[in-house]
Amino acid sequence: MAQLAANLTMMYTELPFLERFEAAARDGFKGVEYLFPYAYSKQELADRLHAHGLSQVLFNAPAGGLDAASMDAAWGSGQRGTACIPGKEQEFQAGVLLALDYAKDLSCPRIHTMAGLLPRGVTYEQALATYISNLKWAAGQAAQCGRDVLIEPINTRDMPGFFLNLQDQAHHILQQVGADNLKVQMDLYHCQIMEGDLATKIRKYLPTGCVGHFQIAGVPERHEPDVGELNYTYLLKV
């Protein structure tokens, strides 16, 4: 049975971030996710989760940076992850270690590491080799504390130049890394924009055990799931 979690980055945006936990619980959600926790202390977040009976199900490793300030600012400066970028291995590792530290204190079972934008002058093959090497390292670190690492194909309309775009591509990378705790974060919004044929892809990949997390939203505007071109009543039964 699917368990629904509220994405506090996308939802309840009329409220200050720390007030969104209560709003999610009031609406009946038992779990929450969001992009980044690093602007807040682990204790602040843990207190909100405990106060409202919520579980932390997912958040992202930092999009870049080597210290708390630069990690927190990375997203706003246009960084979209460092996992595929040669020469950014130190940033990637620092971000994963910080994310796992938060995950342990928040009892969060998984973290998402964004692939990053393919840099000018770097070939796909070079980026892929860096990506695989970094993911092997991250999966090893996460395994030591019982966590999963997720990778997510993201559409190129919203994020031009993003390295990882297709479901087949992501699952092939999982095979190349060969870590049981590396999974795919399957966002049906991104998948519809890039590929479509969602029911077939769900039937293909869900039974493999390699999909660690689903995300849903309306297409094309990324509003509520019941707004737009997708029939989630049907897809959620698949």
N, CA, C and O of each residue as an XYZ file, in Angstrom:
952
protein
N       0.847     -1.192      0.000
C       0.000      0.000      0.000
C       0.885      1.245      0.000
O       1.786      1.371      0.829
N       0.629      2.155     -0.921
C       1.433      3.369     -1.026
C       1.225      4.261      0.190
O       0.102      4.420      0.669
N       2.311      4.839      0.685
C       2.257      5.806      1.772
C       2.578      7.183      1.195
O       3.630      7.371      0.584
N       1.679      8.139      1.387
C       1.849      9.458      0.800
C       2.589     10.385      1.758
O       2.324     10.397      2.960
N       3.514     11.156      1.208
C       4.266     12.143      1.984
C       4.108     13.507      1.330
O       4.051     13.613      0.105
N       4.038     14.538      2.142
C       3.931     15.902      1.633
C       5.319     16.456      1.347
O       6.235     16.315      2.157
N       5.465     17.086      0.189
C       6.718     17.766     -0.141
C       6.623     19.202      0.369
O       5.924     20.029     -0.216
N       7.318     19.491      1.446
C       7.177     20.787      2.103
C       7.874     21.918      1.365
O       7.674     23.086      1.700
N       8.688     21.595      0.368
C       9.237     22.643     -0.494
C       8.180     23.138     -1.466
O       8.114     24.328     -1.771
N       7.352     22.217     -1.952
C       6.366     22.532     -2.977
C       5.004     22.917     -2.389
O       4.250     23.660     -3.017
N       4.686     22.425     -1.204
C       3.352     22.590     -0.623
C       3.385     23.561      0.559
O       4.418     23.769      1.196
N       2.218     24.145      0.826
C       2.043     25.060      1.969
C       3.005     26.246      1.900
O       3.493     26.723      2.924
N       3.264     26.704      0.702
C       4.271     27.756      0.526
C       3.814     29.111      1.072
O       4.616     30.042      1.163
N       2.541     29.229      1.433
C       2.069     30.458      2.065
C       2.529     30.563      3.519
O       2.392     31.615      4.143
N       3.077     29.463      4.057
C       3.518     29.418      5.446
C       5.039     29.435      5.542
O       5.712     28.963      4.625
N       5.597     29.966      6.625
C       7.031     29.780      6.876
C       7.352     28.293      6.927
O       6.509     27.485      7.315
N       8.566     27.933      6.537
C       8.890     26.520      6.352
C       8.595     25.675      7.585
O       7.989     24.612      7.460
N       9.002     26.112      8.757
C       8.842     25.279      9.945
C       7.384     25.118     10.365
O       7.066     24.230     11.155
N       6.499     25.960      9.850
C       5.074     25.811     10.143
C       4.390     24.825      9.197
O       3.238     24.449      9.415
N       5.089     24.413      8.161
C       4.482     23.510      7.179
C       4.337     22.090      7.719
O       3.487     21.337      7.244
N       5.145     21.716      8.692
C       5.027     20.384      9.283
C       3.647     20.205      9.910
O       2.984     19.191      9.691
N       3.227     21.183     10.681
C       1.909     21.110     11.315
C       0.803     21.054     10.272
O      -0.161     20.304     10.425
N       0.939     21.846      9.207
C      -0.078     21.849      8.154
C      -0.184     20.485      7.487
O      -1.285     20.013      7.205
N       0.953     19.854      7.235
C       0.938     18.528      6.615
C       0.265     17.508      7.524
O      -0.543     16.701      7.064
N       0.593     17.541      8.804
C      -0.026     16.611      9.746
C      -1.524     16.853      9.841
O      -2.301     15.900      9.909
N      -1.932     18.095      9.847
C      -3.353     18.439      9.923
C      -4.115     17.900      8.714
O      -5.289     17.547      8.826
N      -3.456     17.835      7.568
C      -4.093     17.307      6.361
C      -4.015     15.788      6.266
O      -4.473     15.207      5.282
N      -3.447     15.146      7.269
C      -3.450     13.691      7.314
C      -2.201     13.012      6.812
O      -2.149     11.783      6.769
N      -1.183     13.778      6.426
C       0.067     13.160      5.983
C       0.816     12.579      7.179
O       0.804     13.145      8.272
N       1.461     11.452      6.953
C       2.274     10.813      7.984
C       3.772     10.988      7.729
O       4.589     10.740      8.616
N       4.128     11.414      6.520
C       5.524     11.607      6.164
C       5.721     12.914      5.433
O       4.778     13.472      4.872
N       6.963     13.407      5.440
C       7.298     14.631      4.715
C       8.644     14.463      4.017
O       9.490     13.671      4.433
N       8.810     15.220      2.961
C      10.091     15.363      2.278
C      10.244     16.824      1.890
O       9.290     17.597      1.968
N      11.432     17.196      1.476
C      11.698     18.549      0.986
C      13.060     18.523      0.323
O      13.774     17.522      0.392
N      13.422     19.628     -0.321
C      14.700     19.650     -1.027
C      15.876     19.583     -0.059
O      16.654     18.629     -0.094
N      16.010     20.586      0.803
C      17.222     20.696      1.621
C      16.877     21.077      3.064
O      16.052     21.963      3.284
N      17.492     20.424      4.039
C      17.256     20.768      5.445
C      18.297     21.699      6.058
O      18.166     22.067      7.225
N      19.313     22.085      5.318
C      20.551     22.585      5.925
C      20.473     24.003      6.469
O      21.398     24.456      7.142
N      19.384     24.708      6.188
C      19.197     26.034      6.775
C      18.723     25.944      8.220
O      18.632     26.958      8.913
N      18.420     24.726      8.673
C      17.885     24.513     10.016
C      18.738     23.479     10.742
O      19.380     22.635     10.116
N      18.736     23.553     12.044
C      19.482     22.561     12.813
C      18.746     21.231     12.792
O      17.533     21.175     12.587
N      19.494     20.172     13.006
C      18.881     18.846     13.078
C      17.860     18.786     14.204
O      16.814     18.153     14.064
N      18.158     19.438     15.309
C      17.245     19.401     16.452
C      15.936     20.119     16.142
O      14.865     19.635     16.506
N      16.012     21.272     15.471
C      14.794     21.990     15.086
C      13.877     21.099     14.261
O      12.674     21.027     14.513
N      14.448     20.430     13.287
C      13.654     19.591     12.396
C      13.125     18.366     13.126
O      11.965     17.991     12.956
N      13.968     17.745     13.935
C      13.527     16.567     14.688
C      12.389     16.929     15.632
O      11.450     16.150     15.796
N      12.462     18.089     16.245
C      11.392     18.524     17.148
C      10.077     18.685     16.395
O       9.024     18.301     16.902
N      10.127     19.246     15.197
C       8.899     19.423     14.405
C       8.319     18.070     14.002
O       7.108     17.864     14.075
N       9.169     17.166     13.586
C       8.693     15.833     13.216
C       8.027     15.153     14.406
O       6.929     14.610     14.283
N       8.685     15.184     15.545
C       8.163     14.518     16.739
C       6.861     15.167     17.211
O       5.918     14.471     17.588
N       6.815     16.488     17.190
C       5.635     17.201     17.694
C       4.383     16.874     16.901
O       3.276     16.905     17.439
N       4.555     16.558     15.617
C       3.396     16.354     14.757
C       3.262     14.912     14.267
O       2.472     14.631     13.365
N       4.028     14.006     14.858
C       3.893     12.593     14.524
C       4.244     12.266     13.089
O       3.605     11.415     12.470
N       5.251     12.931     12.553
C       5.635     12.771     11.154
C       6.945     12.009     11.020
O       7.796     12.042     11.909
N       7.087     11.324      9.897
C       8.342     10.672      9.537
C       9.010     11.454      8.419
O       8.347     11.930      7.498
N      10.320     11.582      8.505
C      11.099     12.167      7.415
C      11.418     11.054      6.429
O      12.073     10.077      6.793
N      10.963     11.186      5.179
C      11.144     10.094      4.226
C      12.241     10.362      3.198
O      12.763      9.422      2.599
N      12.597     11.631      2.984
C      13.571     11.945      1.933
C      13.986     13.404      2.026
O      13.188     14.260      2.409
N      15.228     13.685      1.677
C      15.678     15.030      1.342
C      16.914     14.892      0.458
O      17.446     13.794      0.294
N      17.365     16.002     -0.107
C      18.502     15.992     -1.022
C      19.813     16.250     -0.286
O      19.853     16.999      0.689
N      20.870     15.626     -0.761
C      22.208     16.075     -0.394
C      22.413     17.477     -0.972
O      21.728     17.845     -1.927
N      23.326     18.261     -0.425
C      23.545     19.614     -0.941
C      23.855     19.616     -2.437
O      24.469     18.688     -2.963
N      23.420     20.672     -3.101
C      23.663     20.797     -4.536
C      25.096     21.203     -4.849
O      25.507     21.167     -6.009
N      25.856     21.586     -3.842
C      27.251     21.977     -4.021
C      27.759     22.614     -2.742
O      27.026     22.722     -1.759
N      29.010     23.033     -2.754
C      29.582     23.717     -1.605
C      30.413     22.816     -0.722
O      30.248     21.596     -0.723
N      31.313     23.430      0.035
C      32.218     22.702      0.922
C      31.981     22.985      2.400
O      32.488     22.261      3.256
N      31.219     24.025      2.709
C      30.907     24.325      4.104
C      29.423     24.642      4.204
O      28.733     24.740      3.188
N      28.931     24.804      5.430
C      27.495     24.966      5.645
C      26.931     26.149      4.866
O      25.861     26.042      4.267
N      27.639     27.270      4.869
C      27.128     28.462      4.199
C      27.056     28.266      2.690
O      26.047     28.600      2.069
N      28.121     27.726      2.096
C      28.126     27.557      0.641
C      27.189     26.440      0.208
O      26.615     26.509     -0.878
N      27.021     25.409      1.039
C      26.062     24.352      0.723
C      24.640     24.896      0.715
O      23.843     24.566     -0.163
N      24.333     25.727      1.693
C      22.994     26.299      1.779
C      22.715     27.228      0.601
O      21.575     27.340      0.152
N      23.763     27.899      0.100
C      23.598     28.866     -0.986
C      23.708     28.244     -2.369
O      23.419     28.911     -3.363
N      24.120     26.982     -2.459
C      24.442     26.383     -3.760
C      23.261     26.388     -4.712
O      23.403     26.739     -5.883
N      22.101     26.003     -4.216
C      20.924     25.915     -5.090
C      20.590     27.273     -5.681
O      20.348     27.387     -6.883
N      20.576     28.291     -4.856
C      20.253     29.626     -5.327
C      21.251     30.173     -6.325
O      20.922     31.053     -7.120
N      22.474     29.655     -6.287
C      23.499     30.116     -7.223
C      23.486     29.336     -8.532
O      24.314     29.578     -9.410
N      22.545     28.397     -8.665
C      22.400     27.667     -9.920
C      23.011     26.290     -9.950
O      22.914     25.602    -10.966
N      23.641     25.861     -8.868
C      24.196     24.511     -8.849
C      23.072     23.486     -8.710
O      22.100     23.709     -7.988
N      23.216     22.377     -9.401
C      22.193     21.335     -9.397
C      22.811     19.968     -9.123
O      22.407     18.958     -9.698
N      23.789     19.961     -8.242
C      24.469     18.726     -7.894
C      25.866     18.686     -8.473
O      26.186     19.419     -9.408
N      26.702     17.815     -7.904
C      28.097     17.707     -8.323
C      28.502     16.281     -8.676
O      29.666     16.031     -8.988
N      27.560     15.348     -8.629
C      27.923     13.928     -8.733
C      28.581     13.558    -10.052
O      29.399     12.639    -10.090
N      28.246     14.249    -11.135
C      28.788     13.880    -12.448
C      29.932     14.779    -12.889
O      30.429     14.629    -14.005
N      30.362     15.705    -12.046
C      31.290     16.745    -12.492
C      32.723     16.412    -12.086
O      33.040     16.415    -10.897
N      33.592     16.125    -13.052
C      34.999     15.874    -12.723
C      35.610     17.067    -11.993
O      35.390     18.218    -12.371
N      36.373     16.780    -10.951
C      37.002     17.828    -10.170
C      36.190     18.318     -8.992
O      36.684     19.092     -8.171
N      34.932     17.868     -8.899
C      34.067     18.280     -7.794
C      33.877     17.159     -6.773
O      32.958     17.210     -5.956
N      34.738     16.156     -6.818
C      34.556     15.005     -5.937
C      34.575     15.389     -4.456
O      33.824     14.824     -3.661
N      35.417     16.334     -4.087
C      35.492     16.736     -2.681
C      34.181     17.373     -2.225
O      33.708     17.113     -1.119
N      33.602     18.207     -3.084
C      32.304     18.805     -2.767
C      31.233     17.730     -2.643
O      30.428     17.750     -1.712
N      31.228     16.796     -3.581
C      30.235     15.726     -3.549
C      30.327     14.942     -2.246
O      29.315     14.692     -1.593
N      31.527     14.562     -1.876
C      31.699     13.750     -0.675
C      31.309     14.526      0.581
O      30.681     13.970      1.482
N      31.671     15.789      0.645
C      31.295     16.603      1.804
C      29.779     16.700      1.929
O      29.230     16.630      3.028
N      29.113     16.862      0.794
C      27.659     16.967      0.813
C      26.981     15.682      1.239
O      26.025     15.708      2.013
N      27.468     14.559      0.740
C      26.885     13.269      1.116
C      27.072     13.013      2.608
O      26.148     12.550      3.277
N      28.243     13.304      3.129
C      28.487     13.075      4.554
C      27.584     13.950      5.421
O      27.082     13.498      6.450
N      27.376     15.200      5.008
C      26.463     16.060      5.757
C      25.039     15.523      5.679
O      24.330     15.491      6.684
N      24.621     15.102      4.493
C      23.267     14.566      4.332
C      23.053     13.326      5.189
O      22.001     13.177      5.810
N      24.029     12.447      5.231
C      23.896     11.237      6.043
C      23.864     11.574      7.527
O      23.185     10.899      8.302
N      24.583     12.599      7.925
C      24.549     13.036      9.319
C      23.145     13.510      9.691
O      22.627     13.159     10.751
N      22.534     14.304      8.817
C      21.150     14.727      9.037
C      20.209     13.523      9.003
O      19.305     13.420      9.832
N      20.415     12.619      8.056
C      19.525     11.464      7.915
C      19.510     10.617      9.178
O      18.459     10.123      9.587
N      20.664     10.451      9.791
C      20.727      9.647     11.021
C      19.933     10.313     12.138
O      19.167      9.642     12.831
N      20.098     11.607     12.322
C      19.401     12.291     13.411
C      17.905     12.440     13.151
O      17.122     12.537     14.096
N      17.501     12.459     11.893
C      16.084     12.599     11.544
C      15.426     11.257     11.247
O      14.259     11.208     10.859
N      16.169     10.167     11.428
C      15.656      8.813     11.140
C      15.106      8.725      9.722
O      14.075      8.097      9.480
N      15.807      9.360      8.794
C      15.400      9.368      7.387
C      16.101      8.222      6.665
O      17.326      8.127      6.729
N      15.365      7.351      5.983
C      15.973      6.148      5.411
C      16.691      6.339      4.088
O      17.373      5.428      3.619
N      16.548      7.515      3.474
C      17.127      7.683      2.132
C      17.495      9.141      1.881
O      16.884     10.057      2.433
N      18.510      9.337      1.035
C      18.879     10.673      0.570
C      18.971     10.648     -0.955
O      19.268      9.617     -1.558
N      18.714     11.791     -1.555
C      18.802     11.937     -3.012
C      20.042     12.756     -3.353
O      20.230     13.857     -2.834
N      20.886     12.212     -4.229
C      22.056     12.943     -4.707
C      21.815     13.362     -6.154
O      21.690     12.513     -7.037
N      21.751     14.652     -6.394
C      21.493     15.153     -7.744
C      22.731     14.977     -8.616
O      23.860     15.175     -8.167
N      22.497     14.603     -9.870
C      23.603     14.307    -10.784
C      24.419     15.543    -11.124
O      25.649     15.495    -11.158
N      23.729     16.653    -11.378
C      24.416     17.873    -11.769
C      24.234     18.196    -13.243
O      23.739     17.375    -14.015
N      24.636     19.385    -13.618
C      24.598     19.845    -15.005
C      25.891     19.438    -15.704
O      26.978     19.577    -15.145
N      25.765     18.940    -16.918
C      26.944     18.533    -17.682
C      27.767     19.773    -18.032
O      27.283     20.639    -18.761
N      28.993     19.877    -17.531
C      29.785     21.085    -17.770
C      30.224     21.201    -19.231
O      30.421     20.196    -19.914
N      30.368     22.409    -19.684
C      30.911     22.651    -21.019
C      32.332     22.105    -21.089
O      33.136     22.330    -20.184
N      32.634     21.397    -22.153
C      33.964     20.839    -22.336
C      34.158     19.465    -21.746
O      35.215     18.861    -21.928
N      33.158     18.950    -21.040
C      33.220     17.601    -20.468
C      32.334     16.684    -21.299
O      31.170     17.006    -21.535
N      32.858     15.559    -21.744
C      32.071     14.634    -22.549
C      31.122     13.837    -21.664
O      31.310     13.744    -20.451
N      30.110     13.269    -22.286
C      29.180     12.414    -21.543
C      29.931     11.262    -20.894
O      29.661     10.912    -19.744
N      30.859     10.678    -21.614
C      31.607      9.530    -21.097
C      32.432      9.907    -19.869
O      32.509      9.142    -18.907
N      33.046     11.088    -19.904
C      33.818     11.550    -18.747
C      32.906     11.777    -17.538
O      33.235     11.390    -16.416
N      31.771     12.402    -17.783
C      30.826     12.654    -16.695
C      30.268     11.351    -16.142
O      30.095     11.208    -14.932
N      29.987     10.406    -17.025
C      29.447      9.119    -16.579
C      30.442      8.391    -15.684
O      30.061      7.833    -14.655
N      31.700      8.394    -16.066
C      32.718      7.725    -15.248
C      32.809      8.369    -13.862
O      32.922      7.670    -12.855
N      32.758      9.695    -13.817
C      32.782     10.400    -12.531
C      31.540     10.071    -11.717
O      31.619      9.836    -10.511
N      30.406     10.058    -12.379
C      29.125      9.777    -11.717
C      29.134      8.389    -11.085
O      28.766      8.231     -9.921
N      29.546      7.403    -11.836
C      29.566      6.030    -11.324
C      30.524      5.907    -10.144
O      30.195      5.281     -9.136
N      31.696      6.498    -10.266
C      32.662      6.449     -9.170
C      32.112      7.110     -7.908
O      32.246      6.569     -6.810
N      31.498      8.269     -8.064
C      30.932      8.968     -6.913
C      29.778      8.193     -6.289
O      29.649      8.143     -5.066
N      28.946      7.593     -7.120
C      27.810      6.840     -6.585
C      28.267      5.590     -5.844
O      27.673      5.222     -4.830
N      29.304      4.942     -6.331
C      29.843      3.787     -5.603
C      30.311      4.215     -4.219
O      30.043      3.536     -3.227
N      31.009      5.342     -4.159
C      31.478      5.844     -2.866
C      30.299      6.192     -1.962
O      30.278      5.810     -0.792
N      29.316      6.917     -2.504
C      28.166      7.348     -1.701
C      27.362      6.159     -1.192
O      26.944      6.140     -0.035
N      27.144      5.171     -2.052
C      26.391      3.992     -1.633
C      27.121      3.252     -0.521
O      26.492      2.737      0.404
N      28.445      3.197     -0.610
C      29.226      2.556      0.441
C      29.109      3.282      1.766
O      28.967      2.653      2.815
N      29.169      4.610      1.723
C      29.015      5.395      2.947
C      27.619      5.218      3.543
O      27.462      5.055      4.753
N      26.611      5.253      2.675
C      25.233      5.128      3.147
C      24.954      3.743      3.719
O      24.200      3.605      4.682
N      25.556      2.727      3.130
C      25.339      1.358      3.612
C      25.829      1.192      5.044
O      25.265      0.412      5.811
N      26.868      1.917      5.400
C      27.417      1.807      6.756
C      26.440      2.283      7.827
O      26.555      1.896      8.990
N      25.481      3.121      7.439
C      24.485      3.591      8.411
C      23.068      3.188      8.004
O      22.091      3.763      8.485
N      22.961      2.194      7.112
C      21.664      1.627      6.778
C      20.760      2.529      5.969
O      19.539      2.456      6.103
N      21.334      3.379      5.130
C      20.545      4.296      4.302
C      20.647      3.942      2.828
O      21.613      3.321      2.385
N      19.621      4.353      2.069
C      19.637      4.247      0.619
C      20.053      5.579      0.008
O      19.833      6.643      0.586
N      20.659      5.497     -1.175
C      20.971      6.665     -1.993
C      20.087      6.602     -3.230
O      19.969      5.550     -3.858
N      19.468      7.717     -3.581
C      18.583      7.772     -4.741
C      19.177      8.659     -5.828
O      19.845      9.654     -5.549
N      18.914      8.272     -7.078
C      19.220      9.124     -8.226
C      17.921      9.374     -8.979
O      17.047      8.508     -9.027
N      17.797     10.562     -9.566
C      16.524     10.951    -10.175
C      16.724     11.528    -11.573
O      17.449     12.510    -11.735
N      16.093     10.935    -12.584
C      16.063     11.569    -13.902
C      15.184     12.826    -13.855
O      14.055     12.779    -13.366
N      15.695     13.928    -14.356
C      15.005     15.219    -14.322
C      14.878     15.761    -15.738
O      15.793     15.622    -16.549
N      13.738     16.379    -16.029
C      13.479     16.812    -17.404
C      14.324     18.026    -17.785
O      14.683     18.850    -16.944
N      14.626     18.106    -19.067
C      15.504     19.167    -19.575
C      14.751     20.451    -19.892
O      15.376     21.462    -20.213
N      13.431     20.438    -19.812
C      12.674     21.679    -19.959
C      12.852     22.547    -18.716
O      13.105     23.748    -18.819
N      12.719     21.936    -17.553
C      12.873     22.679    -16.306
C      14.338     22.867    -15.926
O      14.699     23.856    -15.288
N      15.169     21.922    -16.318
C      16.573     21.957    -15.905
C      17.466     21.640    -17.111
O      18.004     20.536    -17.203
N      17.629     22.585    -18.024
C      18.453     22.337    -19.213
C      19.872     21.939    -18.831
O      20.480     22.532    -17.940
N      20.388     20.927    -19.519
C      21.754     20.493    -19.273
C      21.919     19.483    -18.168
O      23.037     19.040    -17.903
N      20.816     19.097    -17.501
C      20.946     18.121    -16.421
C      21.409     16.788    -16.993
O      20.964     16.375    -18.064
N      22.296     16.127    -16.282
C      22.973     14.942    -16.814
C      22.061     13.729    -16.943
O      22.177     12.973    -17.908
N      21.167     13.532    -15.999
C      20.359     12.306    -15.935
C      18.915     12.643    -16.281
O      18.272     13.417    -15.572
N      18.397     12.062    -17.373
C      17.086     12.462    -17.878
C      16.082     11.333    -18.069
O      14.876     11.580    -18.031
N      16.540     10.109    -18.272
C      15.667      9.014    -18.699
C      15.696      7.859    -17.708
O      16.709      7.608    -17.055
N      14.563      7.158    -17.606
C      14.471      6.023    -16.689
C      15.441      4.907    -17.078
O      16.142      4.374    -16.217
N      15.490      4.550    -18.352
C      16.414      3.491    -18.778
C      17.857      3.852    -18.433
O      18.629      3.001    -17.991
N      18.207      5.104    -18.637
C      19.556      5.586    -18.317
C      19.852      5.386    -16.832
O      20.928      4.908    -16.472
N      18.911      5.745    -15.979
C      19.116      5.621    -14.536
C      19.271      4.165    -14.118
O      20.142      3.842    -13.310
N      18.437      3.290    -14.657
C      18.503      1.886    -14.261
C      19.770      1.214    -14.792
O      20.306      0.305    -14.158
N      20.240      1.656    -15.941
C      21.508      1.133    -16.450
C      22.660      1.562    -15.541
O      23.581      0.783    -15.297
N      22.612      2.778    -15.047
C      23.650      3.252    -14.122
C      23.613      2.449    -12.830
O      24.663      2.125    -12.276
N      22.422      2.123    -12.341
C      22.324      1.265    -11.158
C      23.064     -0.048    -11.373
O      23.777     -0.522    -10.488
N      22.889     -0.633    -12.556
C      23.563     -1.898    -12.859
C      25.077     -1.719    -12.865
O      25.811     -2.589    -12.396
N      25.539     -0.593    -13.394
C      26.980     -0.351    -13.455
C      27.582     -0.119    -12.070
O      28.722     -0.506    -11.814
N      26.829      0.502    -11.193
C      27.326      0.747     -9.832
C      27.287     -0.536     -9.008
O      28.234     -0.849     -8.287
N      26.187     -1.274     -9.120
C      26.104     -2.569     -8.458
C      25.962     -2.528     -6.950
O      26.476     -3.404     -6.255
N      25.270     -1.521     -6.435
C      25.047     -1.408     -4.985
C      23.568     -1.615     -4.685
O      22.714     -0.972     -5.294
N      23.266     -2.501     -3.758
C      21.871     -2.812     -3.445
C      21.121     -1.624     -2.867
O      19.897     -1.553     -2.985
N      21.824     -0.698     -2.248
C      21.155      0.443     -1.617
C      21.152      1.688     -2.499
O      20.879      2.786     -2.014
N      21.448      1.532     -3.780
C      21.290      2.616     -4.754
C      20.000      2.374     -5.521
O      19.833      1.324     -6.142
N      19.083      3.343     -5.484
C      17.761      3.191     -6.074
C      17.442      4.384     -6.979
O      18.138      5.400     -6.974
N      16.373      4.226     -7.750
C      15.892      5.306     -8.608
C      14.721      6.015     -7.929
O      13.800      5.378     -7.418
N      14.778      7.320     -7.936
C      13.662      8.168     -7.515
C      12.867      8.478     -8.780
O      13.321      9.250     -9.624
N      11.697      7.888     -8.914
C      10.910      7.985    -10.148
C       9.859      9.077     -9.990
O       8.824      8.869     -9.358
N      10.130     10.222    -10.562
C       9.204     11.351    -10.525
C       8.373     11.307    -11.806
O       8.892     11.519    -12.902
N       7.081     11.031    -11.655
C       6.239     10.862    -12.838
C       6.032     12.172    -13.586
O       5.714     12.154    -14.775
N       6.203     13.290    -12.926
C       6.161     14.581    -13.612
C       7.311     14.681    -14.611
O       7.087     14.973    -15.785
N       8.527     14.442    -14.160
C       9.679     14.501    -15.063
C       9.581     13.428    -16.145
O       9.895     13.682    -17.308
N       9.147     12.238    -15.762
C       9.080     11.128    -16.715
C       8.073     11.405    -17.827
O       8.333     11.094    -18.989
N       6.935     11.983    -17.483
C       5.936     12.301    -18.501
C       6.478     13.313    -19.503
O       6.270     13.167    -20.707
N       7.169     14.337    -19.013
C       7.690     15.374    -19.906
C       8.762     14.810    -20.838
O       8.803     15.166    -22.016
N       9.624     13.942    -20.327
C      10.726     13.419    -21.125
C      10.335     12.233    -21.998
O      10.839     12.086    -23.112
N       9.428     11.379    -21.492
C       9.233     10.093    -22.147
C       7.776      9.693    -22.353
O       7.446      9.088    -23.373
N       6.897     10.018    -21.405
C       5.531      9.518    -21.467
C       5.474      8.018    -21.218
O       6.399      7.435    -20.652
N       4.369      7.396    -21.651
C       4.205      5.942    -21.527
C       4.400      5.493    -20.078
O       5.086      4.507    -19.811
N       3.791      6.226    -19.152
C       4.082      6.038    -17.731
C       3.656      4.679    -17.205
O       4.395      4.048    -16.450
N       2.476      4.223    -17.593
C       1.997      2.945    -17.059
C       2.943      1.816    -17.432
O       3.234      0.947    -16.609
N       3.424      1.824    -18.668
C       4.359      0.785    -19.105
C       5.654      0.852    -18.314
O       6.208     -0.180    -17.935
N       6.136      2.059    -18.066
C       7.391      2.198    -17.312
C       7.223      1.774    -15.855
O       8.123      1.158    -15.284
N       6.092      2.094    -15.256
C       5.844      1.644    -13.884
C       5.823      0.126    -13.830
O       6.431     -0.476    -12.945
N       5.122     -0.495    -14.776
C       5.047     -1.964    -14.803
C       6.419     -2.592    -15.053
O       6.709     -3.684    -14.565
N       7.246     -1.903    -15.807
C       8.574     -2.435    -16.115
C       9.508     -2.356    -14.913
O      10.226     -3.312    -14.619
N       9.500     -1.221    -14.219
C      10.540     -0.975    -13.221
C      10.128     -1.251    -11.780
O      10.975     -1.616    -10.964
N       8.859     -1.087    -11.451
C       8.471     -1.280    -10.058
C       8.757     -2.694     -9.555
O       9.232     -2.848     -8.430
N       8.484     -3.735    -10.351
C       8.748     -5.092     -9.848
C      10.231     -5.410     -9.637
O      10.554     -6.397     -8.976
N      11.122     -4.608    -10.175
C      12.554     -4.901    -10.034
C      13.080     -4.629     -8.630
O      14.147     -5.120     -8.261
N      12.342     -3.853     -7.848
C      12.829     -3.450     -6.537
C      13.838     -2.319     -6.579
O      14.416     -1.958     -5.553
N      14.053     -1.755     -7.764
C      15.062     -0.703     -7.931
C      14.489      0.706     -7.843
O      15.238      1.681     -7.896
N      13.173      0.826     -7.709
C      12.549      2.135     -7.515
C      12.389      2.353     -6.017
O      11.631      1.644     -5.356
N      13.103      3.332     -5.490
C      13.092      3.560     -4.050
C      12.108      4.604     -3.586
O      11.845      4.724     -2.390
N      11.547      5.382     -4.540
C      10.667      6.480     -4.140
C       9.952      6.984     -5.388
O      10.567      7.129     -6.444
N       8.656      7.250     -5.268
C       7.873      7.873     -6.335
C       7.552      9.312     -5.950
O       7.361      9.627     -4.776
N       7.495     10.177     -6.956
C       6.964     11.518     -6.773
C       5.935     11.785     -7.862
O       6.082     11.327     -8.995
N       4.886     12.535     -7.507
C       3.824     12.826     -8.461
C       3.492     14.314     -8.430
O       3.649     14.984     -7.409
N       3.033     14.808     -9.569
C       2.547     16.185     -9.676
C       1.812     16.304    -10.999
O       1.989     15.482    -11.898
N       0.989     17.331    -11.108
C       0.313     17.577    -12.366
C       1.289     17.996    -13.453
O       2.320     18.609    -13.178
N       0.954     17.663    -14.676
C       1.737     18.044    -15.858
C       0.793     18.825    -16.780
O      -0.333     18.381    -17.002
N       1.214     19.974    -17.324
C       2.595     20.441    -17.451
C       3.076     21.436    -16.390
O       4.268     21.745    -16.356
N       2.196     21.948    -15.524
C       2.617     23.060    -14.655
C       3.166     22.641    -13.295
O       3.573     23.507    -12.521
N       3.193     21.365    -12.977
C       3.641     20.855    -11.681
C       2.775     21.379    -10.536
O       3.270     21.793     -9.487
N       1.458     21.346    -10.781
C       0.507     21.683     -9.734
C       0.045     20.392     -9.052
O       0.727     19.369     -9.113
N      -1.117     20.453     -8.404
C      -1.666     19.288     -7.737
C      -1.864     18.153     -8.740
O      -2.087     18.406     -9.924
N      -1.785     16.903     -8.274
C      -1.871     15.762     -9.196
C      -3.172     15.683     -9.988
O      -3.192     15.102    -11.073
N      -4.258     16.256     -9.470
C      -5.532     16.173    -10.192
C      -5.716     17.318    -11.180
O      -6.802     17.488    -11.734
N      -4.664     18.105    -11.405
C      -4.709     19.193    -12.377
C      -3.725     18.883    -13.498
O      -2.533     18.700    -13.251
N      -4.231     18.824    -14.743
C      -3.320     18.598    -15.861
C      -3.665     17.367    -16.667
O      -4.786     16.862    -16.608
N      -2.687     16.887    -17.421
C      -2.932     15.887    -18.443
C      -2.846     14.446    -17.960
O      -3.191     13.537    -18.716
N      -2.399     14.200    -16.729
C      -2.202     12.829    -16.264
C      -3.397     12.326    -15.471
O      -4.021     13.071    -14.716
N      -3.703     11.042    -15.657
C      -4.788     10.380    -14.934
C      -4.180      9.591    -13.780
O      -3.897      8.400    -13.910
N      -3.982     10.265    -12.652
C      -3.346      9.596    -11.523
C      -4.255      8.563    -10.869
O      -3.766      7.630    -10.233
N      -5.562      8.712    -11.014
C      -6.458      7.672    -10.499
C      -6.106      6.334    -11.131
O      -6.082      5.305    -10.456
N      -5.836      6.355    -12.417
C      -5.425      5.137    -13.124
C      -3.991      4.742    -12.776
O      -3.723      3.580    -12.467
N      -3.072      5.705    -12.824
C      -1.656      5.378    -12.637
C      -1.368      4.822    -11.246
O      -0.535      3.927    -11.105
N      -2.037      5.331    -10.222
C      -1.778      4.844     -8.871
C      -2.304      3.430     -8.657
O      -1.883      2.743     -7.727
N      -3.220      2.996     -9.513
C      -3.686      1.607     -9.442
C      -2.717      0.653    -10.135
O      -2.691     -0.539     -9.830
N      -1.922      1.176    -11.066
C      -0.961      0.346    -11.792
C       0.071     -0.209    -10.820
O       0.975     -0.937    -11.228
